[in-house]
Amino acid sequence: MFSHVMLGVNDLEKSKAFYDALFGTLGIAPGFANKNRYFYRGAGGTFAISTPINGEPACCGNGSTVGFTAQSPEQAD
């Protein structure tokens, strides 16, 4: 239900490893690189991770939530 979601990260390669594993369980291919970003594409949209373009550290969004669709509770676990 979204075009894309992009999250800022401080350790791009460590974050890629995490999201590759997470999205792999949902049948989504490993992220592909574009400069200082990785993109994951699925039927419902695009998810990306990026180091902040302003060079400042990434920080969390207070109260932010991103939900990913799974086919069953077992797949989500």
C-alpha positions as CSV (number, residue, x, y, z in Angstrom):
1,M,0.0,0.0,0.0
2,F,2.9,2.3,-0.4
3,S,5.2,3.6,-3.2
4,H,8.3,3.3,-1.1
5,V,9.7,3.5,2.4
6,M,13.3,4.5,3.0
7,L,15.1,4.2,6.4
8,G,18.3,5.9,7.3
9,V,21.0,3.6,8.7
10,N,24.4,4.1,10.2
11,D,26.0,0.8,9.1
12,L,24.8,0.1,5.5
13,E,26.4,-3.4,5.2
14,K,25.2,-4.6,8.6
15,S,21.7,-3.3,7.8
16,K,21.7,-5.0,4.4
17,A,22.6,-8.3,6.0
18,F,19.6,-7.9,8.4
19,Y,17.1,-6.9,5.7
20,D,18.4,-9.5,3.3
21,A,17.6,-12.2,5.9
22,L,14.3,-10.6,6.8
23,F,13.0,-10.2,3.3
24,G,14.4,-13.5,2.2
25,T,11.8,-15.2,4.5
26,L,9.2,-13.3,2.6
27,G,10.5,-14.3,-0.8
28,I,12.1,-11.0,-1.7
29,A,15.5,-10.9,-3.4
30,P,18.5,-9.4,-1.6
31,G,18.9,-5.7,-1.8
32,F,20.5,-4.1,-4.9
33,A,22.9,-1.2,-4.6
34,N,22.6,2.3,-5.9
35,K,25.3,4.6,-4.5
36,N,24.9,4.6,-0.7
37,R,21.5,2.8,-0.8
38,Y,20.0,-0.6,-1.1
39,F,16.6,-1.3,-2.6
40,Y,14.2,-4.2,-2.1
41,R,11.3,-4.5,-4.5
42,G,8.1,-6.5,-3.9
43,A,4.6,-6.5,-5.3
44,G,3.5,-3.9,-2.7
45,G,6.2,-1.4,-3.2
46,T,9.8,-0.6,-2.6
47,F,11.8,-0.6,0.7
48,A,15.2,1.1,0.9
49,I,18.0,1.7,3.4
50,S,20.4,4.6,3.0
51,T,23.1,6.4,4.8
52,P,21.7,10.0,5.3
53,I,22.6,12.2,2.4
54,N,23.5,15.1,4.7
55,G,26.3,13.1,6.3
56,E,24.8,13.2,9.8
57,P,24.1,10.0,11.7
58,A,20.8,8.3,11.1
59,C,18.4,8.4,14.0
60,C,15.1,6.7,14.8
61,G,11.8,8.2,14.1
62,N,10.1,8.5,17.4
63,G,6.8,6.6,17.1
64,S,7.5,5.5,13.5
65,T,6.3,2.1,12.5
66,V,6.7,0.1,9.2
67,G,4.7,-3.1,8.8
68,F,5.5,-5.8,6.3
69,T,2.9,-8.2,5.0
70,A,3.4,-11.9,5.7
71,Q,1.3,-14.8,4.5
72,S,1.0,-16.4,8.0
73,P,2.0,-16.0,11.6
74,E,4.5,-18.8,11.0
75,Q,6.2,-16.9,8.1
76,A,6.4,-13.8,10.3
77,D,8.1,-15.7,13.1
